[in-house]
Amino acid sequence: MIEIRWHGRGGQGAKTASLLLADAAFNTGKYIQGFPEYGPERMGAPITAYNRISSDPITIHSNIYEPDYVVVVDDTLLDAVDVTAGLKETGAIVINTTKDGSEVKEKLKDYKGEVYVVDARKISIETLGKYFPNTPMLAAIVKVSKIMTDEEFINDMEGSFKHKFAKKPEVIEGNMNALKMALNEVKKI
């Protein structure tokens, strides 16, 4: 079983991305969970969402305290939240940032696992014309975790976006381009 914890801010789409990841994994035959942790959320407040993905039925129904992967949708959270709490050193953290590697690692204190970065702001502005970090971050965690192949992911997301954006088909191409760009641009530091 793979467990993922998402850290974002209200309105950035971390919850939506975790649910899209759950749907995509389900469509490849996996058992899945995708759920947010709700508190007094408001636009801009820190939020947490979770995924469990497994080849076997999942019998655990709690928050994730020792994730294999962590996704940080907003790098300002590195100063506000202990994003590496419980994170397994055999896993990885994926961060939306433009900061250089040494600055990022310094903010992660003593975390010894793999660290990946992607500039989701640049990708979403180039492909969507607005700042929607969740789409690139979704692709980045799929690439890093290898939950499914890039091809399976792209094919599934195209179908999902056609359904989700049936009334706004003009946004499908931009979202697909954001996914593809993030798959290529996420890098280990």
Sequence and secondary structure as in RCSB ss.txt:
>XXXX:A:sequence
MIEIRWHGRGGQGAKTASLLLADAAFNTGKYIQGFPEYGPERMGAPITAYNRISSDPITIHSNIYEPDYVVVVDD
TLLDAVDVTAGLKETGAIVINTTKDGSEVKEKLKDYKGEVYVVDARKISIETLGKYFPNTPMLAAIVKVSKIMTD
EEFINDMEGSFKHKFAKKPEVIEGNMNALKMALNEVKKI
>XXXX:A:secstr
 EEEEEEEETTSSHHHHHHHHHHHHHTTT EEEEEEE SS  TTSEEEEEEEEESS     S  SS SEEEES T
THHHHS TTTT  TTSEEEEE  S HHHHHHHTTT  SEEEEE HHHHHHHHHSS  THHHHHHHHHHHHTSS H
HHHHHHHHHHHHHHTTT GGGHHHHHHHHHHHHHH EE 
